[in-house]
Amino acid sequence: VEEFADRYGPWAVVAGASTGLGAAFADECASRGLNVVVLARRRELLEQTAAGIRDRHGVEVRPVTLDMADPEVGTKLAGATDDIDVGLAIYNAAAEPQGPFIETPLEDLLSNITVNCATPTIFCYHFAPKMAARGKGGIVLVSSMAALQGIKIFTHYGAGKAYELILGEGLWDELRDLGVDALTYVVGSTATPNFLENARQMAAPDPAELEKLVGAGALENAAPRSPESVAAALFDQIGAGPRAYSHPDDKASAEADATKTREEVVSAIGKMTSLFWR
Ligand SMILES: NC(=O)c1ccc[n+]([C@@H]2O[C@H](COP(=O)([O-])OP(=O)(O)OC[C@H]3O[C@@H](n4cnc5c(N)ncnc54)[C@H](OP(=O)(O)O)[C@@H]3O)[C@@H](O)[C@H]2O)c1
């Protein structure tokens, strides 16, 4: 714990931390002795989350209400953190638009690019030079299995998360000689409140059609994982390479897909997502 806090402390910043996976990342940081700045839009929820982390771990927790789509996000981020040394910066917030590309309002397609591409860039651009100057620190971009191929119904979301995937990997190589560990965290299905709400809004697929696609019994192994387990699995992988997966099964599935044709991979996931779309 002391070694971790020395390398990645004294403060962590988690963007998108009022609930779910983001709150679980913040809790993991605190359990390793880091103080945490938690950022999100919902003030009350954020304060509740901050109080819980403070009570459990006895660290300082600073809740800051900030919308990652705010045009002034860079200045506001600086204002909220300029008096502290941030050794670990985790970008977890995401826009998660869904639906056929041509039926989605352009405004939503563009706000996907703001929250999933532009703001993560601003976030890294803000914290990386400060970490490089101190010769230590870590940056984590939270991406998705949806970033590994084109994904029908989530086309724009997948494309946005692919930007984060490659940004984190490139930063790993650029920053490692400066003592900073950057990486992309590729996350599979996780039972966050957000995920569960999205699932409620989707169509219930025909079980027979679903079984035809994934095979009998396969769904029993495909249940979403808990935010706590997915958050915990990140920490041993910081500093270990450009890309980490939230579970060995996700890594195995990504590696198996890499041996197939793109047509096969993209069509297979599209058949699956289509079943959940009304
Ligand atoms: N859940 C999954 O199955 C899954 C799978 C693959 C990848 N991921 C990735 O994992 C990350 C977390 O996923 P999640 O959405 O399920 O969970 P989450 O961590 O439970 O919720 C998202 C967090 O981000 C905050 N947030 C959302 N939009 C924001 C904005 N514009 N400005 C500031 N904060 C914002 C939300 O709080 P407020 O609403 O209070 O702002 C919330 O605290 C995302 O990057 C997502 O792409 C998730």
The ligand as an ORCA input file, in Angstrom:
! r2SCAN-3c Opt
* xyz 0 1
  N     -21.122     -1.149    -17.630
  C     -20.634     -1.844    -18.629
  O     -21.110     -2.943    -18.945
  C     -19.454     -1.331    -19.397
  C     -18.909     -2.161    -20.399
  C     -17.812     -1.691    -21.101
  C     -17.257     -0.454    -20.806
  N     -17.820      0.329    -19.848
  C     -17.205      1.628    -19.578
  O     -16.993      1.753    -18.197
  C     -17.191      3.098    -17.768
  C     -18.253      3.164    -16.702
  O     -19.417      2.572    -17.164
  P     -20.897      2.839    -16.722
  O     -21.400      4.048    -17.443
  O     -21.645      1.563    -16.835
  O     -20.813      3.265    -15.336
  P     -20.686      4.059    -14.083
  O     -19.290      4.205    -13.692
  O     -21.622      3.394    -13.197
  O     -21.375      5.504    -14.445
  C     -20.838      6.480    -15.154
  C     -20.314      7.573    -14.202
  O     -19.905      8.647    -14.991
  C     -20.632      9.804    -14.648
  N     -20.865     10.550    -15.861
  C     -21.555     10.170    -16.964
  N     -21.568     11.158    -17.857
  C     -20.892     12.193    -17.304
  C     -20.603     13.515    -17.721
  N     -21.022     13.993    -18.898
  N     -19.883     14.311    -16.895
  C     -19.482     13.861    -15.694
  N     -19.725     12.633    -15.239
  C     -20.439     11.813    -16.030
  C     -21.911      9.321    -13.984
  O     -22.350     10.242    -13.017
  P     -23.377     11.430    -13.210
  O     -24.530     10.867    -13.980
  O     -23.685     11.819    -11.804
  O     -22.647     12.491    -13.957
  C     -21.395      8.081    -13.266
  O     -20.809      8.428    -12.034
  C     -17.564      3.875    -19.023
  O     -16.402      4.460    -19.552
  C     -18.093      2.818    -19.966
  O     -17.918      3.169    -21.320
  C     -18.895     -0.084    -19.124
*
